[in-house]
Every structure is written in C-alpha cells, then in structure tokens.
Amino acid sequence: MVWMSRGINTDIKEVDIEPSLWANHNPIKYSWRGCKKIARWTIQHVILKEKEFKSRMEKELGLFLSENREQKTSIRNLWDTAKAYMRGVAIVYMVKKNKEKKYQQKKLEEHR
C-alpha cells in the first residue's frame, strides 16, 4: 500500500515495491505517465548568418539601448529586457520571412 495525494495519483502509471534484503523498509519504484513537454522557443541558427537579420538586430538593439540606458535601471534588468526585446525582433523577422516564403511557394504552385 502506498499513500499519495490524488493529484499525484493521476500522474502515476505503475507502482512497484522492490524487495529489500538488509532493511526494514522496502524501496518503492514509481513509473510516471508520459507528460507532454512544453515547447520552448529557440532561435533558428540559420538566420544568424543572414546579413539582413544582423543589420536589423544591430539597428534595433542600438535603438533599445539608447532609449533604456538613460534611465536608472540595473544592468541585470537591462540585460533581461534586452534579451526579451531581441527575441521579439527575431520572432517578427522569422514570421515575416516565413510569410514571404509561403507566398512565393503559393505563387509558384499557381503558375504550374
């Protein structure tokens, strides 16, 4: 018999009580149900080689730093907000690039 909360009970697939030769307490082996992993955003490394992306990122980062350096913010906050801002710039760039790519593919398929 294994005691656990109801919330954990729904996540457990199987419980095995292992044999113990030298102690009064037996080890318990839990098998968890497979949980879906949360998809995390990662930058596509291919765009880091594109000159257009590099120049846009330099321009946007320069604008960001010129606006935010004047305020009395800590370096840690400035770095965290800069990372979030750069992530946003990269996402916008990739969305625009993917839309253009899909439009070109659709245009080529129509001309067949």
PECORBEL-V229224 format. One record per helix or strand of 2 or more residues. SS is the DSSP state (helix for helix, strand for strand). FROM is the first residue (numbers start at 0). TO is the last residue. Records with the same first field share a line. If there is no record, write none. Layout:
SS=FROM-TO  FROM-TO
This chain:
helix=5-8  44-48  50-67  74-109
strand=11-16  27-31
